[in-house]
Amino acid sequence: MAAVEAEARVRAAFARQGFMRNLDARMVELSAGRCAIECAFRDDLTQHHGLFHAGVLTTLADNACGFAALSLMPEGAEVLSVEFKASFLRPAAGIAVVARGEVVKPGRTLSFCRADVLARDAAGREVLVATMMATMMATVMAAQPALR
């Protein structure tokens, strides 16, 4: 039962992410220490050559790492990115991209994660376009005042 509750908690946290809704990104896989997030190609998600923008790729990878880490954290914990390094391996062209994140080493406060971002073509073939190493921090977030 704990795994089901953890999954529901992580999916609810993902659903609260306004930026993921803005990208129309979907969580397509979730298990203990693993998460995959997919985003379909749209013209407004491209850079000047018509390829997926690096900001989209890093956002998906960061979120895949973060939610993979959150899936291993106790109830009441929240997750924040501490740092990440992304490497772009080839142009991200295709009908969609998917970021697959996993926890490499969980910890009480810091979790070390990695993610691969793959571009998918119309035939369903995937090619690795970016990779990320990330450090995630477990925290308890107090209600934040609006900064308006």
C-alpha positions as CSV (number, residue, x, y, z in Angstrom):
1,M,0.0,0.0,0.0
2,A,2.9,2.4,0.7
3,A,4.0,2.2,-2.9
4,V,0.5,3.1,-4.1
5,E,0.4,6.1,-1.7
6,A,3.8,7.3,-2.8
7,E,2.9,7.1,-6.4
8,A,-0.3,9.1,-5.8
9,R,1.6,11.7,-3.8
10,V,4.2,12.1,-6.6
11,R,1.6,12.3,-9.4
12,A,-0.3,14.9,-7.4
13,A,2.8,17.0,-7.1
14,F,3.4,16.7,-10.8
15,A,-0.2,17.8,-11.5
16,R,0.5,21.0,-9.5
17,Q,3.3,22.0,-11.8
18,G,2.1,24.9,-13.9
19,F,5.1,24.9,-16.2
20,M,4.6,21.2,-17.0
21,R,1.0,22.0,-18.0
22,N,2.4,24.9,-20.1
23,L,4.6,22.4,-22.0
24,D,1.7,19.9,-22.1
25,A,4.2,17.4,-20.6
26,R,2.9,14.1,-19.3
27,M,4.3,11.7,-16.7
28,V,4.3,8.4,-18.7
29,E,6.2,6.2,-16.2
30,L,6.7,6.2,-12.4
31,S,8.1,3.6,-10.1
32,A,10.3,3.8,-7.0
33,G,13.3,5.8,-7.9
34,R,12.3,6.2,-11.6
35,C,10.3,8.7,-13.6
36,A,9.7,9.4,-17.3
37,I,8.1,12.5,-18.7
38,E,7.1,13.0,-22.3
39,C,6.5,16.1,-24.4
40,A,5.1,16.3,-27.9
41,F,6.7,18.6,-30.5
42,R,5.2,22.0,-30.9
43,D,6.5,25.0,-32.9
44,D,6.4,27.1,-29.8
45,L,8.9,24.8,-28.0
46,T,11.6,25.2,-30.6
47,Q,14.8,27.3,-31.0
48,H,15.7,29.2,-34.1
49,H,16.5,26.1,-36.2
50,G,13.2,24.5,-35.5
51,L,14.6,21.9,-33.0
52,F,13.4,21.3,-29.5
53,H,14.8,24.1,-27.3
54,A,17.5,23.2,-24.8
55,G,15.3,24.8,-22.1
56,V,12.6,22.2,-22.8
57,L,15.1,19.3,-22.7
58,T,16.6,20.5,-19.4
59,T,13.2,21.2,-17.8
60,L,12.0,17.7,-18.7
61,A,15.3,16.1,-17.4
62,D,15.2,18.2,-14.2
63,N,11.6,17.2,-13.5
64,A,12.2,13.5,-14.3
65,C,15.1,13.5,-11.8
66,G,13.2,15.4,-9.2
67,F,10.1,13.2,-9.3
68,A,12.2,10.1,-9.3
69,A,13.9,11.4,-6.1
70,L,10.5,12.4,-4.6
71,S,9.2,8.9,-5.1
72,L,11.8,7.7,-2.5
73,M,11.2,10.5,0.0
74,P,9.0,10.1,3.1
75,E,5.5,11.6,3.2
76,G,5.6,15.3,3.9
77,A,8.9,15.8,2.1
78,E,9.2,18.0,-0.9
79,V,12.0,18.1,-3.5
80,L,14.1,21.0,-4.8
81,S,16.9,21.0,-7.4
82,V,20.3,21.9,-5.9
83,E,22.3,21.6,-9.1
84,F,22.4,19.9,-12.4
85,K,24.7,19.5,-15.4
86,A,23.2,18.9,-18.8
87,S,25.1,17.7,-21.9
88,F,23.5,18.0,-25.3
89,L,24.7,15.2,-27.5
90,R,22.9,15.9,-30.8
91,P,20.1,18.0,-32.2
92,A,16.7,17.2,-30.7
93,A,14.5,16.7,-33.7
94,G,11.4,14.5,-33.8
95,I,7.7,14.2,-32.9
96,A,8.3,14.0,-29.2
97,V,11.0,13.9,-26.5
98,V,11.0,11.8,-23.4
99,A,13.2,12.3,-20.3
100,R,13.8,9.2,-18.2
101,G,15.2,10.0,-14.8
102,E,16.5,7.7,-12.1
103,V,18.0,8.0,-8.6
104,V,21.6,6.8,-8.6
105,K,22.1,7.3,-4.9
106,P,19.3,8.2,-2.5
107,G,20.0,10.1,0.7
108,R,18.2,11.5,3.7
109,T,18.8,15.1,2.5
110,L,20.5,14.8,-0.9
111,S,19.7,12.4,-3.7
112,F,21.9,12.0,-6.8
113,C,20.1,11.4,-10.0
114,R,20.6,11.1,-13.8
115,A,18.3,11.5,-16.7
116,D,18.5,10.7,-20.4
117,V,16.5,12.6,-22.9
118,L,15.5,10.8,-26.1
119,A,13.9,12.2,-29.2
120,R,11.3,10.0,-30.9
121,D,10.7,10.0,-34.7
122,A,7.4,9.2,-36.4
123,A,8.4,5.5,-36.7
124,G,8.9,5.3,-32.9
125,R,12.7,5.1,-33.1
126,E,14.4,6.9,-30.2
127,V,17.8,8.5,-30.2
128,L,19.7,9.9,-27.2
129,V,19.9,13.7,-27.5
130,A,20.9,14.9,-23.9
131,T,21.9,13.6,-20.6
132,M,21.8,15.2,-17.1
133,M,23.4,14.6,-13.7
134,A,21.4,16.3,-10.9
135,T,21.4,16.7,-7.2
136,M,18.0,16.9,-5.5
137,M,17.3,18.1,-1.9
138,A,14.6,16.8,0.4
139,T,12.9,19.7,2.2
140,V,9.7,20.7,3.9
141,M,8.2,23.7,2.1
142,A,6.3,26.3,4.1
143,A,3.6,28.3,2.4
144,Q,5.4,30.9,0.3
145,P,4.0,34.4,0.0
146,A,3.2,35.7,-3.5
147,L,6.0,37.8,-4.9
148,R,3.8,40.3,-6.8
